[in-house]
Amino acid sequence: MIKSELVQRMAARNPHLYQRDVENIVDAILDEITAGLARGERVELRGFGAFSTKQRSARTGRNPRTGDQVPVVEKVVPFFKTGKEMRERLNKPPHV
């Protein structure tokens, strides 16, 4: 699912809201998650999961086309860990 599909589904489930308002709400939520991560904070949505960042140290990589070694700089990457409720919901045994 892409963001526009999420906005359309949420607008369909909430007919009392305009689609542009739903889009603004989704944008605001995603912007706050991004801003929190940029500040180095952990963002937890109970029942859904937690967003955090991890530090990746510098290393020597390899160009897949030429096989040449290339330096890869140190960077911070986003990390998501699912919440217990989501894991349980995803791993529910099928109904027999």
N, C-alpha and C positions, 0 to 999 in steps of 0.2 A: 504494500500500500504506500502510495506517495502522499505528500502533504495535501495536495488538492483533493484527493479522494477522501482523506480523513475529514477535511472541511465539509465536503459534500455530504458524507454520512452523518456527521454531527448536525448539520443544518437540517437534514431530513428527519432526524430524531427529535429535533427541537424546532418545530414549525413556527413557534412564536418569536424566533430570532431571525434576523436577516442574515443571509449568507456572509455578507461583508463583516458583520459583527462577530460571527463565528470565526472567520478568518483572522480578525484582530485578536480574538481571545487565544487562538492557537499560536499566533505569532508572539503574543505577550508571554505565554507559558514557555515557549522554546527560547525566547530571548532571555528570560530570567534564568533558565537552566544554564544557558551558555555563559551568561554574565557570572553566575555563581562559580562555574568551573574555571572561568578566567581569573577569578579572585582566589582560586585554590581551595574553594569550599567543596564539600561533599553535598550533593543534592539528593535527598531521599524522598521518594513518593511511596508511602506505606501501601503494601499489598501489590505494588507494581515493581519497584526496584530502586536501586541507588546508582547515581552517576558520580564518578570520581575521575581523577586524573592519575596517570602513572608516568614516571620519568623513564625514558628510554635513553640509555647511555650511548655515547658515540661508538661507532664500530666501523669496520671495513666491510663494505658490501661488494657485490659483483654485478657488473652490467650483463644482463642475460643475453643480449645480442652478440656482444664482442667477447665476453668472458673477462674483460679488464676489471681490476680492482678499483673501487671508487670509495672515497671517504663518505660516511653518513654521519651527519652532525647529531649532537644530543638534542632530544626533543621531548615535549610533553604531549601525551596522547590521551584522548578520552577513553573511559572504561565504564561499562555498564554491568551490573550484577543484578540478576532477577531476584525479586522478592519471593518469599516462601509461598504466598498465596498464588502467585503467577505460576511458579514451578509446579505446584500441586494441580492447578487447573490444566496446565499443558500436559501433565503426565497421568491424567485420569485414565483408568482402564476403560476400554470401550464397553458399551452396554451390551450385554449378552441376551 
